[in-house]
Amino acid sequence: MGSKKRGHFCKGCGNFLPNEKFSGRGHRKHLCKKCKESGIVISIEPKSDYDRNFHRLSKSVRNCMIVYFEHESFFLFEYQKSRYIIGDELNSEIFVFKGDLEGKFFVSEKLQKNELVMDVLYKKYYETMDNNLTFDYEDLIYDENVEISKKRRQHLEVISSLHHLRGFL
Ligand SMILES: [Zn+2]
């Protein structure tokens, strides 16, 4: 199983960093200790806007699951009727699956990596783990008794096309 590393986005340097790189106050300001010490000041989106957008996006990212391979894992979810996948514990690009097109996977334009999107995806990612919606690839493919909802079963098509994605990762 993948490690449970928790991270946070720093608006100063633009990196996703583990929690210990943030101090208590820095955390809320989305500035890591280093950037905070360097005196960077970031104008913050009004909290109510952020919260509203967070809530809205959070509601439309659905049917999440995590699939583990021997050396890697993928986070899959549905957003506005499309299926998305992101690898490397959310460190890869966000890819949208287009099964009817030749390349199958495309770097998402609708959902691009930014603070809000990543905050939502991290939340969903940890919820998915907490809810045990994590599966080993082998079980998904070979074990007919593995319990998985109909909606999530649709992700199997994405999983079985993964070789198209390898070149990107
Ligand atoms: Zn920073």
Residues whose N, C-alpha, C, O or C-beta is under 5 A from the ligand:
A	BS01	ZN	C10 G12 C13 C32 C35
